[in-house]
Amino acid sequence: MEKYKFIDLFAGIGGFHLGLHNEGCECVFASEIDKYARETYTKNFKKLSPNLFKNNNFNDDITAIEEECIKKEIPDFDILCGGFPCQPFSQAGYKKGFEDDRGNLFFHIAKIIEKKQPKAFFLENVRHLESHDKGKTFSTIQKVITEDLGYSFYTKILKASDFGLPQHRPRIFIVGFKDDVFEKDDEKKFKFPTPKKELDFTMSDVWEGQCSRDVGLTLRVGGRGSPIDDRRNWDGYYVNGEVKRLTPKEGKKMQGFPDSFIFPVTNAQAMKQLGNSVAVPVIQAIAKNIINYMEKL
């Protein structure tokens, strides 16, 4: 099987990178603007993907690449990956959408797809993207992908708990392919992976003690330390009858990162980074189906 190359946009701490690397793909370009997330990314991927750093292809601002320079400055690749900023479309971000500069980052993705013509793309966002502005935002994204760029468009909301992790974390995933000959064939067209029936481990396993929940709350960025019975609480749990707060040790297990994953930053930064991250097993399961589909095409 061919070793596919991918780029990792809005890379965070590398959830996409880890998921696709585990499926035998090579990261040839990445971009992340947050300096603390860049520290974590570099610490964990410099040995795993040395050429990315040797070739100075860890970019710190994707918007700084001028449209006419995209072809030259971004290496050729097969799959574009991106958990593009979700705050403009989320409840926490007041749902400003494309009015927010971060929402407009989708159009940078579109421009890269237009200029580089990859075989596939793989995007992630909050589930509210689908209903934002009465569906107009999502319709715009779909129109750009299908009509302007000529790619197929598959979408599904999946939870981290669908793939063995003890965390709800519903997210929308969008996948598309260039020259998708099976797009209109229900039997052969791309399908998202089937959810698992059981968890790989529970919150009691995460805490190494008796937790009142089998499946944890969705990791978030803000609101740490809210009272445990507050609706905003996401990091407080009853463990062995006592209230305990999540640390990066538990957080990375809930997101599917290996125990060997290192955070060279403060615990507060690490928790923020985990709250912004994708769940690795979900990414890996979808990536596997993308690769198999590309082989068919």
N, C-alpha and C positions, 0 to 999 in steps of 0.2 A: 504493500500500500504506500502511496506517495506521502511524504512528510509535508503536511500543509503548513503554510506560514500565516501568521495572524498579526494584527496590530491591536493594541490594548489602549483604547481612548478613555479618558476620565477614569484612569486606572485604579485610583484609590490605593488599597494595599495589595491588589493583585489577585482578587478572587477569580476573575476571568482567566488571568495568566495561569494560575494553578490548575484550574479545571481543564483548560485546553492542553497544557503541558502534560497533564496526566493521561491525555488521549493521544499523545505522540506528536503534538504540533509544536512549532517553533515560533516564539515571539520575536519579531524583527523590528518593532517600533512600539513605543509606549509613550503616553502623555499623562501627566498629573501636575496640577498647579499648586496644590497645597504642600508647603515645604516639609511639614511633619509627616504627611503620608508618603512623600518622596523618600524620607529617611527610612521608613519602615519597608517600603518597596525595594529600595536599594539593598538594605541589610539582608533581605530574604531571597532576592533574585539575582544578585551579582554572580553567585556561584552557579545557580541553576541555569541562567541564560547569559553567559559571559559576553557573547558577541553583541548583545543589545547595548551593553555599556561600553565595550571596546570601540564600537562604531559610533558612539555618541548619539544613539537613537533613543535616549530617554529624555523626551521633550518636556519642558516645564510650562508651555502655554500654546495650546493648539491653535488659538486664534491669532497668534503672532506669525503663523505661516501664511504668507500671501497666496491668494488663489492661483496666481501664475507660477508659484514655486512648489505647489503640492506634488506635482509629478517628480520633481527632482529631489525634494527634501524628504519625502516618505518613500521607503523602499517598496518594491513590488510585494504584494501579499495576496493571499487567497480569501481570508475571512477578516472582516472588520468587526471588532467587538467593542461594545461601549455601554456602560451603565451611565447614560448621560444624565446630568444633574436633574434630580427629581423634585427639588424644593419648589420650583415654579408650578408644579402640577399636584403637589401633595396638600393635604389639609394643613400640615404644619407650615407650609410655605404660602398660605393664603390663596393658593390656586391662581396665581397671576398669569401663568402660562407664557405665551410668546411675548407678552408685554414686559416680562422680566428678561434681562440680558442673558441669564442662564438658560432660559427657555429657547433663546435663539441659537444656542449651541447645537441644537438638532440640525440646523441648516449648514453648520460646518461639517457635520457627519455626511450630509447629503452631497456637499461639494466634493468631499474626499471620494465618496462612492462614484460620483460623476467623472472625476479626473482619473482615478486609478482603476475603475471597472473590476472590482474583485469578484470572485465566484459567488461569494455569499456575505451576508451581514448577520449580526447577532446582537440585539439590543435588549436592555432591561430598564424598567422604570416602575414607579408605584402604580398600583392597580387603578387609582383614580384618574390616571392619564386617559383612560378610555371614555370616562364620562365628563371630563373637564370641559367647561364652556358648552354644556349640552351636546357634547360629542364633536364639536367643531374642530378642536385641536387635533383629535385623533384622526378625523377625516382629512385634515390638511396633511398630516404625516403620511397617511396611506396614499393620498393623491400624489405627493412628491415622490414617494418610493415607486409606485406602480406606473403612473402616467408620465411623470417627468424623467424618471431614471430607468423605467422599464424592467424593474425587478418584481418577482412574486412577493407575496405578503401573507405571512402566517402569524397568527397571534394566539396566545393563551395565558390565562392567569393560573399560576401554579404556586403552591406553598412549600416552604422548606420542609414542613412535616410530611409532604407528599413523597419526600426522598430520604426519609429515615431520620431527619434531624428533629430534636424536641423543641421546635419553635414554629409558630404559625407563619409569619412573614409572607403574606400573599404578595406576589409581584407579577407584573405583566411582562411577557417576553415576546419579542417581535423578531421573526426570522424571515429572510428572503434570499432568493437565488437569481443569478443572471442566467438567461437562456433556460428557464425552467420548463422543460418539455412535458413534465407530468403535472403541471399546476392545475389543470382542469380534469385530471383523471383521479377520481375519488379513491380508487384502489392503490394507485402508485404515488400520489402526491405526498409531500412532506407531512410527517406526523410527529407531534411532541411525544416525549416518553410517557409511558403509563405510570401513574403514581404507585408507590409501594403500598401494601396493605398494613404493614407494621413499622413501628419505629425501630431504628437500629439501637437506640438507647434512650433512656428517659431523663428527666431533670433530676431524678434521684441519683442516676449514674453520674450526671454532670457534677452534682454537689457532693457525691460520695457520702450521702446521708439520706434520710427519709424526707423527700420534698412533697409538699401538698399538691403539686401539679406534675402530671406526666409530661405535658407539652407546655413549654414556656411561652412567655409573652414575646412579641416582636421587639428585637433590639432597636433602640432609637438613638438619636443624637442628643436631643435636649431632654429636660425634665428629670435628670438623675436625682435620686434621693427623695422623690415624692413619697408621701405616706403610703404604706403598703395597700391600704384599702381605697386610695385615691384612684380615680379612673385614669389619671396620667401615669400611674406607677407602671414601670416596665422592668425595673432592676431589683425589686425587693421580693423575696420569697420566704415562705415559712419552711425552714429546714430543721428537722428534729425538734419542732415546736418553737424555734427561735427565728426572728427576722434576720435574714442575711442579705447582703447586697452583692450583686455581680461584680466580679473583677475580670480583667482580661483573660485569666485562666479559664473561667467558665464561659465567657463570651466567645472565645475562639472555638471552643468545643461546639457551642450552639450554632456557629456559622460553618462548621465543617473544616476549619483549618487544623493542620496537624499540631501535635504537642510541641514539635520542634520549631514552630513558627515563632519568631522573636519580635518583640516590640521595643525598639531602642528609644522610646519616648515615655512621657509620663503616663500614669494610669488613666488620667482624664483624657489625654489625647488618644490613647489606645482604645478606650471605650467609644469615643467619637468616631474613630476610624472603623471600628467593628459595626457601629450603628449605620454607617454609610455603605458598608460592604455588601456584596452579593454572597449568597450561601453557596459554597463551593460544590457540594454534591449535585445541586440543581443544575448549575452551569455545566458540570461535567457530563451529566446525563443528556442534556440537550445537545451539547457539543458532539457527543457520540452519534446521535441521530443525524446531526448536520453533516458530519464526515461520511457516514454511510450513504446519505442521500446524494452528496457530491460525487461519490463513487458511482452511483447509479446514473447520474447525469453525464 
